[in-house]
Amino acid sequence: MLLRHIPFLRSVAWHSVTAFGGPQAHLGLMLRRFVRNRPYVSETELMEYNSFCQLLPGASSTQTLTLIGYKRGGVPLAVLTLLIWILPASVLMGGLTFLIDRGRGLEHSAFEYVAPMAAGFLGYAALQLFPLAVKNTITWIIFFISAIICFWFFGSPWMIPVLMVAGGIATNFSNKRIPQQSDKPKTIRWWNFWLFGILFLLAGFFSEVARKQEWPERKPINLFENTYRMGSLVFGGGQVLLPLMYEQWSVRPGRVQENNPGAIRIDQKDMLVGMGMVRAVPGPVFSIGAFTGGMALRSEGVFWQLLGCIIGMVAIFLPSALLVLFFYPIWHNLKKYAVIYRSVEGINAVVMGVLAGSLFFILMDVVGTPTSIQLYPLLVFLATVGLLQFTNIPAPLLVGACLALGYFL
């Protein structure tokens, strides 16, 4: 029965190799390709899917496209849609780990200005998201507190979850902005959520057992747990995922100084290169999971490096797929709960604060402190933000220009 969906899957394949620019640009392309060019869904349905996905952690553009497949052909077509969408970008980002691994000289020449460019993309994302997340007094307060805490405690494992819980609670103290509807929602059957939760708990359990019992091949287990956890908890899309990965695998290991051979460690410069290069490939920003997976296991040999790319890709996208497919059937009931929208308002303000605090911390690594600023990286950062903010220059051209700048200078 999937044969009749081949034209739709062909459109998804073309979308996967031409969709540059991140989730905001992806939504515009989906509107053109799946609504106007070929009416696979209506404009109202597409915007409802996108609004629903904004309430969930994970990759919002990936979840929206998966829902289009789900609407047309159920779970089988949704899974095919997901695979076709994520594979091109994941293959490219996974392949980059082998290029860095075997061309260390290239890393210190052509990739020289990719790191400040990556910081520039984060700066641009902060400018774009700020007016959407910080709108009133309580969200301003949450934003400032979150930004300060994130900057000073960057690398602490408790920081992000505690801030998100606190932000969600803070915006529920008032019901004036978002009142509860008069029609009471019906009872929700939460049994659809079981697979997502069981995987989350099992991954954490086996990761901890592997660490305590010192399993010799525990790195892949830890990689799956770390990546699945981030894919399960990150609100705000790839713009927030990137600094979280940087904090988890590049900053925190250096601060903790733990003697744990199974811990995931990625060199800060390598991580920043991946954060920049993911902007040059079409498809979801979450495809950086294939890059971080390969970098995490590259010291174990080619086989394990390839396995790491696969583990990273699966673990980062699996929570998004499970959440969207299991939650959408109860969406029309769940959206009647005003507490959900109030919590999301606080969580979005926290996300903005975390993004701002992370950006300042990353800039210290890339550009330097106020007493020791590196001029060229600073200019690249400012130029990236300015070009993205005030021009329509495609992201791949910016990446290519930075690669050429590093190679020839």
LINCOR-V750305 format. One record per residue. N is the residue number from 1. RES is the residue in one letter. PHI is phi in degrees with one decimal (999 if undefined). PSI is psi in whole degrees, -180 to 180 (999 if undefined). NEAR is the number of other ideal C-beta (glycine too) atoms within 8 Angstrom. Layout:
N,RES,PHI,PSI,NEAR ; N,RES,PHI,PSI,NEAR
This chain:
1,M,999,-17,5 ; 2,L,-71.9,-15,10 ; 3,L,-60.4,-35,5 ; 4,R,-72.7,-9,5 ; 5,H,-99.3,7,12 ; 6,I,-58.1,-44,8 ; 7,P,-57.8,-39,7 ; 8,F,-65.6,-45,13 ; 9,L,-64.8,-33,13 ; 10,R,-64.5,-40,8 ; 11,S,-64.6,-39,13 ; 12,V,-63.8,-41,13 ; 13,A,-62.7,-44,9 ; 14,W,-64.7,-39,9 ; 15,H,-61.9,-38,14 ; 16,S,-68.1,-24,15 ; 17,V,-105.6,3,9 ; 18,T,-129.3,-3,8 ; 19,A,-89.8,92,11 ; 20,F,-97.2,163,8 ; 21,G,103.1,2,8 ; 22,G,86.4,179,13 ; 23,P,-61.5,-35,12 ; 24,Q,-64.6,-44,8 ; 25,A,-68.9,-35,10 ; 26,H,-61.4,-39,14 ; 27,L,-63.2,-43,12 ; 28,G,-62.8,-39,8 ; 29,L,-68.4,-38,11 ; 30,M,-64.4,-38,15 ; 31,L,-60.6,-39,11 ; 32,R,-75.8,-42,9 ; 33,R,-85.5,-35,12 ; 34,F,-108.3,-3,13 ; 35,V,-118.4,-53,13 ; 36,R,-88.4,-47,6 ; 37,N,-69.0,-48,7 ; 38,R,-134.4,113,8 ; 39,P,-75.4,69,6 ; 40,Y,-71.4,-32,9 ; 41,V,-139.8,164,11 ; 42,S,-84.7,164,7 ; 43,E,-63.0,-39,7 ; 44,T,-62.5,-43,6 ; 45,E,-63.5,-43,9 ; 46,L,-61.1,-45,16 ; 47,M,-68.2,-33,8 ; 48,E,-68.0,-42,8 ; 49,Y,-59.2,-45,13 ; 50,N,-65.4,-42,11 ; 51,S,-62.1,-43,8 ; 52,F,-61.0,-44,14 ; 53,C,-68.0,-27,14 ; 54,Q,-65.5,-24,8 ; 55,L,-81.1,-13,7 ; 56,L,-102.2,150,12 ; 57,P,-71.2,157,10 ; 58,G,115.0,-166,15 ; 59,A,-87.0,105,15 ; 60,S,-66.4,-43,12 ; 61,S,-67.3,-36,14 ; 62,T,-65.1,-43,16 ; 63,Q,-65.4,-39,16 ; 64,T,-63.5,-46,15 ; 65,L,-66.2,-38,15 ; 66,T,-61.7,-38,16 ; 67,L,-66.1,-34,14 ; 68,I,-61.5,-44,15 ; 69,G,-63.9,-39,16 ; 70,Y,-63.6,-40,15 ; 71,K,-65.9,-35,7 ; 72,R,-84.5,-33,10 ; 73,G,-146.2,19,10 ; 74,G,74.3,-164,6 ; 75,V,-61.7,-43,7 ; 76,P,-57.2,-46,8 ; 77,L,-70.4,-33,15 ; 78,A,-62.0,-43,15 ; 79,V,-65.9,-44,10 ; 80,L,-61.7,-42,12 ; 81,T,-59.5,-45,16 ; 82,L,-60.0,-47,14 ; 83,L,-63.5,-45,8 ; 84,I,-64.5,-35,11 ; 85,W,-71.5,-41,14 ; 86,I,-90.4,-21,16 ; 87,L,-64.7,-49,9 ; 88,P,-56.6,-49,11 ; 89,A,-65.7,-40,15 ; 90,S,-66.7,-39,14 ; 91,V,-63.9,-44,9 ; 92,L,-64.3,-44,10 ; 93,M,-71.5,-36,17 ; 94,G,-66.6,-40,17 ; 95,G,-62.5,-30,8 ; 96,L,-62.0,-32,12 ; 97,T,-64.2,-33,16 ; 98,F,-74.3,-33,11 ; 99,L,-65.9,-46,9 ; 100,I,-65.6,-39,14 ; 101,D,-63.1,-36,9 ; 102,R,-105.6,4,6 ; 103,G,-138.8,60,8 ; 104,R,-59.7,-30,8 ; 105,G,-63.5,-36,6 ; 106,L,-63.6,-34,10 ; 107,E,-61.9,-33,12 ; 108,H,-95.0,4,7 ; 109,S,-121.3,-77,9 ; 110,A,-64.3,-32,9 ; 111,F,-87.4,7,15 ; 112,E,-57.1,-40,10 ; 113,Y,-106.9,12,13 ; 114,V,-71.2,-36,15 ; 115,A,-63.1,-51,16 ; 116,P,-64.7,-29,14 ; 117,M,-65.8,-40,16 ; 118,A,-61.2,-41,15 ; 119,A,-63.2,-35,16 ; 120,G,-63.8,-39,15 ; 121,F,-63.4,-39,14 ; 122,L,-66.1,-39,16 ; 123,G,-63.1,-42,12 ; 124,Y,-63.7,-42,12 ; 125,A,-60.6,-39,11 ; 126,A,-63.1,-42,13 ; 127,L,-64.4,-38,9 ; 128,Q,-74.0,-38,8 ; 129,L,-84.2,-23,13 ; 130,F,-55.5,-53,9 ; 131,P,-65.1,-19,6 ; 132,L,-82.7,-25,7 ; 133,A,-104.5,-29,12 ; 134,V,-115.7,103,9 ; 135,K,-125.5,-18,6 ; 136,N,-146.4,-179,6 ; 137,T,-59.5,-47,5 ; 138,I,-65.5,-37,11 ; 139,T,-72.0,-31,15 ; 140,W,-62.9,-44,10 ; 141,I,-63.3,-47,9 ; 142,I,-60.9,-41,15 ; 143,F,-59.4,-51,15 ; 144,F,-63.8,-45,9 ; 145,I,-62.8,-44,9 ; 146,S,-63.2,-42,16 ; 147,A,-62.7,-44,14 ; 148,I,-66.2,-46,9 ; 149,I,-63.6,-42,12 ; 150,C,-62.0,-41,16 ; 151,F,-66.1,-45,10 ; 152,W,-78.5,-28,6 ; 153,F,-115.2,25,8 ; 154,F,-59.5,123,12 ; 155,G,108.0,-7,8 ; 156,S,-86.5,130,7 ; 157,P,-67.1,-23,4 ; 158,W,-84.8,-15,6 ; 159,M,-61.2,-56,11 ; 160,I,-63.6,-52,9 ; 161,P,-61.5,-39,8 ; 162,V,-65.0,-42,8 ; 163,L,-63.9,-41,14 ; 164,M,-67.9,-42,13 ; 165,V,-63.9,-45,8 ; 166,A,-63.3,-41,10 ; 167,G,-64.8,-41,14 ; 168,G,-64.4,-35,13 ; 169,I,-73.2,-41,10 ; 170,A,-60.0,-39,11 ; 171,T,-81.9,1,15 ; 172,N,-98.6,1,11 ; 173,F,-73.3,-19,5 ; 174,S,-122.2,139,7 ; 175,N,-111.9,13,9 ; 176,K,-75.9,-42,4 ; 177,R,-70.1,-43,7 ; 178,I,-130.7,87,7 ; 179,P,-75.0,155,6 ; 180,Q,-72.0,137,7 ; 181,Q,-67.0,155,6 ; 182,S,-68.6,-35,4 ; 183,D,-80.0,121,5 ; 184,K,-74.5,138,5 ; 185,P,-70.2,151,8 ; 186,K,-78.2,168,5 ; 187,T,-65.1,135,3 ; 188,I,-96.7,135,8 ; 189,R,-89.6,111,6 ; 190,W,-88.9,5,5 ; 191,W,-65.7,-22,5 ; 192,N,-64.0,-17,9 ; 193,F,-85.8,-4,9 ; 194,W,-64.3,-41,7 ; 195,L,-64.5,-45,8 ; 196,F,-57.8,-48,12 ; 197,G,-66.9,-41,8 ; 198,I,-64.7,-43,8 ; 199,L,-61.0,-41,11 ; 200,F,-60.9,-47,12 ; 201,L,-69.6,-42,8 ; 202,L,-64.4,-41,8 ; 203,A,-60.8,-46,13 ; 204,G,-64.2,-40,10 ; 205,F,-63.4,-51,8 ; 206,F,-68.6,-32,10 ; 207,S,-63.4,-42,14 ; 208,E,-70.5,-41,8 ; 209,V,-62.5,-44,9 ; 210,A,-61.5,-37,13 ; 211,R,-69.3,-46,11 ; 212,K,-69.2,-38,6 ; 213,Q,-90.6,1,6 ; 214,E,54.4,53,8 ; 215,W,-60.8,135,9 ; 216,P,-63.9,-33,4 ; 217,E,-111.8,52,6 ; 218,R,-90.7,-9,12 ; 219,K,-60.1,-45,12 ; 220,P,-60.6,-36,12 ; 221,I,-65.6,-45,14 ; 222,N,-63.9,-37,14 ; 223,L,-62.6,-46,16 ; 224,F,-61.6,-45,13 ; 225,E,-63.4,-48,12 ; 226,N,-60.5,-46,12 ; 227,T,-71.7,-43,15 ; 228,Y,-62.3,-39,15 ; 229,R,-64.0,-44,11 ; 230,M,-66.5,-41,13 ; 231,G,-65.4,-23,19 ; 232,S,-86.0,-26,12 ; 233,L,-112.8,-12,10 ; 234,V,-80.0,121,12 ; 235,F,-101.7,144,10 ; 236,G,104.2,1,12 ; 237,G,76.5,-160,12 ; 238,G,-62.9,-29,13 ; 239,Q,-61.5,-32,13 ; 240,V,-90.9,-32,13 ; 241,L,-60.9,-41,16 ; 242,L,-60.3,-52,14 ; 243,P,-65.8,-29,14 ; 244,L,-65.0,-43,13 ; 245,M,-63.8,-41,14 ; 246,Y,-60.4,-43,15 ; 247,E,-67.2,-42,12 ; 248,Q,-68.8,-44,11 ; 249,W,-109.8,-13,14 ; 250,S,-116.3,-41,14 ; 251,V,-88.2,-51,12 ; 252,R,-61.3,-43,12 ; 253,P,-59.7,-35,12 ; 254,G,-69.9,-31,8 ; 255,R,-78.8,-40,7 ; 256,V,-73.8,-36,7 ; 257,Q,56.5,41,6 ; 258,E,-86.1,145,6 ; 259,N,-91.4,78,4 ; 260,N,-131.1,99,6 ; 261,P,-60.6,-22,4 ; 262,G,-87.3,-5,11 ; 263,A,-71.4,147,8 ; 264,I,-86.2,125,11 ; 265,R,-132.7,128,8 ; 266,I,-126.4,128,11 ; 267,D,-54.4,140,7 ; 268,Q,-59.6,-41,11 ; 269,K,-67.7,-41,9 ; 270,D,-61.0,-42,11 ; 271,M,-64.5,-41,15 ; 272,L,-67.5,-35,16 ; 273,V,-61.7,-45,14 ; 274,G,-63.3,-40,14 ; 275,M,-63.4,-32,15 ; 276,G,-80.0,-42,16 ; 277,M,-69.8,-27,13 ; 278,V,-63.9,-21,15 ; 279,R,-75.4,-17,14 ; 280,A,-89.5,-12,9 ; 281,V,-104.5,148,12 ; 282,P,-73.7,160,9 ; 283,G,102.6,-167,12 ; 284,P,-74.7,143,14 ; 285,V,-64.2,-26,14 ; 286,F,-63.9,-10,15 ; 287,S,-64.5,-10,16 ; 288,I,-62.1,-17,16 ; 289,G,-59.1,-36,15 ; 290,A,-66.4,-36,17 ; 291,F,-67.9,-50,17 ; 292,T,-65.2,-34,15 ; 293,G,-63.9,-45,18 ; 294,G,-65.6,-41,17 ; 295,M,-67.7,-34,14 ; 296,A,-66.1,-33,14 ; 297,L,-112.0,10,15 ; 298,R,-67.4,-26,11 ; 299,S,-71.6,-12,3 ; 300,E,-89.3,-5,9 ; 301,G,117.4,169,5 ; 302,V,-63.2,-43,6 ; 303,F,-59.3,-48,7 ; 304,W,-69.2,-32,12 ; 305,Q,-64.5,-44,15 ; 306,L,-64.3,-42,10 ; 307,L,-62.0,-38,10 ; 308,G,-62.3,-39,18 ; 309,C,-61.1,-42,16 ; 310,I,-68.5,-45,11 ; 311,I,-60.2,-45,14 ; 312,G,-62.1,-42,18 ; 313,M,-64.4,-48,15 ; 314,V,-65.7,-46,9 ; 315,A,-68.5,-31,14 ; 316,I,-80.3,-31,17 ; 317,F,-95.5,-23,16 ; 318,L,-59.5,-45,11 ; 319,P,-60.5,-40,14 ; 320,S,-59.4,-44,17 ; 321,A,-67.5,-45,14 ; 322,L,-64.3,-43,11 ; 323,L,-63.8,-47,14 ; 324,V,-70.3,-38,16 ; 325,L,-75.5,-30,11 ; 326,F,-86.8,-30,11 ; 327,F,-87.2,-27,13 ; 328,Y,-61.2,-39,10 ; 329,P,-59.0,-23,6 ; 330,I,-106.4,10,10 ; 331,W,-60.1,-47,9 ; 332,H,-63.8,-23,5 ; 333,N,-86.9,-43,9 ; 334,L,-64.5,-34,11 ; 335,K,-70.6,-7,9 ; 336,K,-79.6,-13,9 ; 337,Y,-80.8,110,9 ; 338,A,-64.0,-29,11 ; 339,V,-60.8,-30,8 ; 340,I,-63.8,-49,10 ; 341,Y,-67.7,-37,10 ; 342,R,-65.0,-42,14 ; 343,S,-64.2,-42,12 ; 344,V,-63.1,-35,11 ; 345,E,-58.9,-45,12 ; 346,G,-69.3,-39,18 ; 347,I,-63.8,-40,12 ; 348,N,-63.1,-38,13 ; 349,A,-66.1,-39,18 ; 350,V,-63.4,-43,16 ; 351,V,-56.9,-43,14 ; 352,M,-64.8,-42,17 ; 353,G,-64.6,-42,17 ; 354,V,-64.0,-41,17 ; 355,L,-62.8,-43,16 ; 356,A,-66.5,-47,12 ; 357,G,-63.0,-41,15 ; 358,S,-64.3,-40,15 ; 359,L,-61.4,-46,13 ; 360,F,-63.8,-38,10 ; 361,F,-66.3,-44,13 ; 362,I,-64.9,-38,13 ; 363,L,-61.5,-32,10 ; 364,M,-64.7,-35,9 ; 365,D,-75.4,-34,8 ; 366,V,-90.6,-47,13 ; 367,V,-99.4,-30,11 ; 368,G,109.2,174,9 ; 369,T,-83.4,167,6 ; 370,P,-56.6,-24,4 ; 371,T,-89.9,-10,4 ; 372,S,-145.3,61,6 ; 373,I,-77.6,137,9 ; 374,Q,-92.8,119,8 ; 375,L,-64.3,-52,6 ; 376,Y,-62.9,-47,8 ; 377,P,-58.9,-37,13 ; 378,L,-63.2,-43,12 ; 379,L,-64.7,-39,8 ; 380,V,-64.7,-43,14 ; 381,F,-59.7,-51,16 ; 382,L,-64.8,-40,9 ; 383,A,-65.6,-39,9 ; 384,T,-63.5,-47,17 ; 385,V,-61.1,-45,12 ; 386,G,-64.8,-44,8 ; 387,L,-65.9,-40,10 ; 388,L,-68.7,-36,13 ; 389,Q,-76.1,-38,8 ; 390,F,-114.1,-2,5 ; 391,T,-132.2,173,6 ; 392,N,-107.0,26,3 ; 393,I,-62.6,131,8 ; 394,P,-65.6,146,8 ; 395,A,-57.9,-41,13 ; 396,P,-60.2,-33,10 ; 397,L,-66.9,-38,8 ; 398,L,-63.1,-44,14 ; 399,V,-63.1,-45,14 ; 400,G,-60.8,-40,9 ; 401,A,-64.4,-40,8 ; 402,C,-69.3,-37,14 ; 403,L,-63.6,-44,12 ; 404,A,-65.4,-40,9 ; 405,L,-60.9,-45,11 ; 406,G,-67.6,-33,13 ; 407,Y,-73.7,-40,8 ; 408,F,-92.6,-19,5 ; 409,L,-86.8,999,6
